[in-house]
């Protein structure tokens, strides 16, 4: 049998993939800043005299009872707004499967194994703590989720010029993470199912797919249909966010003749700012409002359920993602990019311990009948994410000089044609353009040298 072909782990991205990742992460970074602001606002309101107003608004119910949609504002944010977030996640996953890192099974092995280990190991940490401490195992899934927007917001605050390959690895991890998270929600947090409503929702999804692949266009067709699919999924007992992922996966990611971009890319470009800039921050505003006190913080480290969440996020994620990456690279014969080191993978693994949006969602689903424990688990998510952010920040800062050099190399465009020079080293026209630019600079320097020499002769001549 032939030996497995060697590949480069965290190699430089192809130019189209680099541009896509840059655009996606730019939006997610801005959304992450809004997410941080919303989370801080929720904490402030929940821990000041505004707490009564905050709770009254969060618990205010509205909507048609006959359609099972008489929900609180907090539930509308959880079941409704997060569907937009998971719709974008579904599009990202479809694109990754069709044209991204996951299209090649050999290349996909690394991020998939890393993401899987990054979910299994934190769940294991949680289970060990709670089995030993007599806690509930219901929250095992809480520390398994990574929040890409929050992680990127931390990067933006730190100002770390992380190379595109590491950012893409983090994004791919988060996409696979989201897929596993929605499977966990659908399988483990669905108690009763209304099969009639679920069947009608599936019929709606089939109609969505049929219309889309027949080329029918117009928001006035798909938005009402999407709302019906979402409402039926919600009424079925399956978490409504599953509808968002399903619709995202149905969008076409290939480009047909006469198209500049695929429908999935076009729709994602329109919806991603709505998800990152509105849906997720509003969810955070109504989900992160937990009472923080000395006693509450003490409970995080002494009560088994929140302690398991903290250890799962801080240690479990780091060990899982790093260990999974190393094992996958070891057994697929992948060689680490020579410009990077395993310390960089460790930093990204620590960064993956920032779990916020989905972790808070699963925390609410895990303990629906115990609001006190739910708040403790939410506080643990905040504390664990903060510790993970600090650890990741320290590790990233230790390598900041390397990252800046790689980032500058990736961005350099001396011939100013809009394409980074590093992607044109095999292009003869690029070298001809650079030769002309350098020859023009040389001619200008010769002229300046002659001018300086003439000036020096005149100054040294007879008075």
TAUR-V94402 format. One record per residue. N is the residue number from 1. RES is the residue in one letter. SS is DSSP state (A for helix, B for strand, O for the rest). Layout:
N|RES|SS  N|RES|SS
This chain:
1|X|O  2|X|O  3|X|O  4|X|O  5|X|O  6|X|O  7|X|B  8|X|B  9|X|B  10|X|O  11|X|O  12|X|O  13|X|O  14|X|O  15|X|A  16|X|A  17|X|A  18|X|A  19|X|A  20|X|A  21|X|A  22|X|A  23|X|A  24|X|A  25|X|A  26|X|A  27|X|A  28|X|A  29|X|A  30|X|A  31|X|A  32|X|A  33|X|A  34|X|A  35|X|A  36|X|A  37|X|A  38|X|A  39|X|A  40|X|A  41|X|A  42|X|A  43|X|A  44|X|A  45|X|A  46|X|A  47|X|O  48|X|O  49|X|O  50|X|O  51|X|A  52|X|A  53|X|A  54|X|A  55|X|A  56|X|A  57|X|A  58|X|A  59|X|A  60|X|O  61|X|B  62|X|B  63|X|O  64|X|O  65|X|A  66|X|A  67|X|A  68|X|O  69|X|O  70|X|O  71|X|B  72|X|B  73|X|A  74|X|A  75|X|A  76|X|A  77|X|A  78|X|A  79|X|A  80|X|A  81|X|A  82|X|A  83|X|A  84|X|A  85|X|A  86|X|A  87|X|A  88|X|A  89|X|A  90|X|A  91|X|A  92|X|A  93|X|A  94|X|A  95|X|A  96|X|A  97|X|A  98|X|A  99|X|A  100|X|O  101|X|O  102|X|O  103|X|O  104|X|O  105|X|A  106|X|A  107|X|A  108|X|A  109|X|A  110|X|A  111|X|A  112|X|A  113|X|A  114|X|A  115|X|A  116|X|A  117|X|A  118|X|A  119|X|A  120|X|A  121|X|A  122|X|A  123|X|A  124|X|A  125|X|A  126|X|A  127|X|A  128|X|A  129|X|A  130|X|A  131|X|A  132|X|A  133|X|A  134|X|O  135|X|O  136|X|O  137|X|A  138|X|A  139|X|A  140|X|O  141|X|O  142|X|A  143|X|A  144|X|A  145|X|O  146|X|O  147|X|O  148|X|A  149|X|A  150|X|A  151|X|A  152|X|A  153|X|A  154|X|A  155|X|A  156|X|A  157|X|A  158|X|A  159|X|O  160|X|O  161|X|O  162|X|O  163|X|O  164|X|A  165|X|A  166|X|A  167|X|A  168|X|A  169|X|A  170|X|A  171|X|A  172|X|A  173|X|A  174|X|A  175|X|A  176|X|A  177|X|A  178|X|A  179|X|A  180|X|A  181|X|A  182|X|A  183|X|A  184|X|A  185|X|A  186|X|A  187|X|A  188|X|A  189|X|O  190|X|O  191|X|O  192|X|O  193|X|O  194|X|O  195|X|A  196|X|A  197|X|A  198|X|A  199|X|A  200|X|A  201|X|A  202|X|A  203|X|A  204|X|A  205|X|A  206|X|A  207|X|A  208|X|A  209|X|A  210|X|A  211|X|A  212|X|A  213|X|A  214|X|O  215|X|O  216|X|O  217|X|O  218|X|O  219|X|A  220|X|A  221|X|A  222|X|A  223|X|A  224|X|A  225|X|A  226|X|A  227|X|A  228|X|A  229|X|A  230|X|A  231|X|A  232|X|A  233|X|A  234|X|A  235|X|A  236|X|A  237|X|O  238|X|O  239|X|O  240|X|O  241|X|A  242|X|A  243|X|A  244|X|A  245|X|A  246|X|A  247|X|A  248|X|A  249|X|A  250|X|A  251|X|O  252|X|O  253|X|O  254|X|O  255|X|O  256|X|O  257|X|O  258|X|O  259|X|O  260|X|O  261|X|O  262|X|O  263|X|A  264|X|A  265|X|A  266|X|A  267|X|A  268|X|A  269|X|A  270|X|A  271|X|A  272|X|A  273|X|A  274|X|A  275|X|A  276|X|A  277|X|A  278|X|A  279|X|A  280|X|A  281|X|A  282|X|A  283|X|A  284|X|A  285|X|A  286|X|A  287|X|A  288|X|O  289|X|O  290|X|O  291|X|O  292|X|O  293|X|O  294|X|A  295|X|A  296|X|A  297|X|A  298|X|A  299|X|A  300|X|A  301|X|A  302|X|A  303|X|O  304|X|A  305|X|A  306|X|A  307|X|A  308|X|A  309|X|A  310|X|A  311|X|A  312|X|A  313|X|A  314|X|A  315|X|A  316|X|A  317|X|A  318|X|A  319|X|A  320|X|A  321|X|A  322|X|A  323|X|A  324|X|A  325|X|A  326|X|A  327|X|A  328|X|A  329|X|A  330|X|A  331|X|A  332|X|O  333|X|O  334|X|B  335|X|B  336|X|B  337|X|O  338|X|O  339|X|O  340|X|O  341|X|O  342|X|A  343|X|A  344|X|A  345|X|A  346|X|A  347|X|A  348|X|A  349|X|A  350|X|A  351|X|A  352|X|O  353|X|O  354|X|O  355|X|O  356|X|O  357|X|A  358|X|A  359|X|A  360|X|A  361|X|A  362|X|A  363|X|A  364|X|A  365|X|A  366|X|A  367|X|O  368|X|O  369|X|O  370|X|O  371|X|A  372|X|A  373|X|A  374|X|A  375|X|A  376|X|A  377|X|A  378|X|A  379|X|A  380|X|A  381|X|A  382|X|A  383|X|A  384|X|A  385|X|A  386|X|A  387|X|A  388|X|A  389|X|A  390|X|A  391|X|A  392|X|A  393|X|A  394|X|A  395|X|A  396|X|A  397|X|A  398|X|A  399|X|O  400|X|A  401|X|A  402|X|A  403|X|A  404|X|A  405|X|A  406|X|A  407|X|A  408|X|A  409|X|A  410|X|A  411|X|A  412|X|O  413|X|O  414|X|O  415|X|O  416|X|O  417|X|O  418|X|O  419|X|O  420|X|O  421|X|A  422|X|A  423|X|A  424|X|O  425|X|O  426|X|O  427|X|O  428|X|A  429|X|A  430|X|A  431|X|A  432|X|A  433|X|A  434|X|A  435|X|A  436|X|A  437|X|A  438|X|A  439|X|A  440|X|A  441|X|A  442|X|A  443|X|A  444|X|A  445|X|A  446|X|A  447|X|A  448|X|A  449|X|A  450|X|A  451|X|A  452|X|A  453|X|A  454|X|A  455|X|A  456|X|A  457|X|A  458|X|A  459|X|A  460|X|A  461|X|O  462|X|O  463|X|O
